[in-house]
């Protein structure tokens, strides 16, 4: 069989991540996959239990597809730089990429909160250190 398993080598995943803090300095970026008609807000903190604040206007574009099942192509959507993304259509999927280089030190924790019932999945990728899945760093602590 050709290929390689991605979990642990290239990426980690947190499937229910709305409003959940995660450590993101062990990856070069985190992709937040969002669904539902909602406003999604990025905040950061130096510590897991700390006060989460806006990282500034770090999101100047996001990716969106007109479905939640992969039947449409992704499109790049430019926006005025902010720490929020508004998804008006409940049947769409939005991908928000946050590079660790976009977030000032000493902030090591990030979260994306939904203003309503929107769903968020977090995928830290391009891991700094590849490990067996069982040995991956616990991100939500």
Buried (B, 14 or more C-beta within 10 A) or exposed (E): EEEEEBEBEBBBBBEEBBEBBBBBBBBBBBBBBBBBBBBBBBBBBEEEEEEBEEBBEBBEEBBBBEEBEEEEEBEEEEEEEBBBBBBEEEEBBBBBBBEBEBBEEEBBBBBBBBEEEBBBBBBBBEBEEEBEEEEBBEBEE
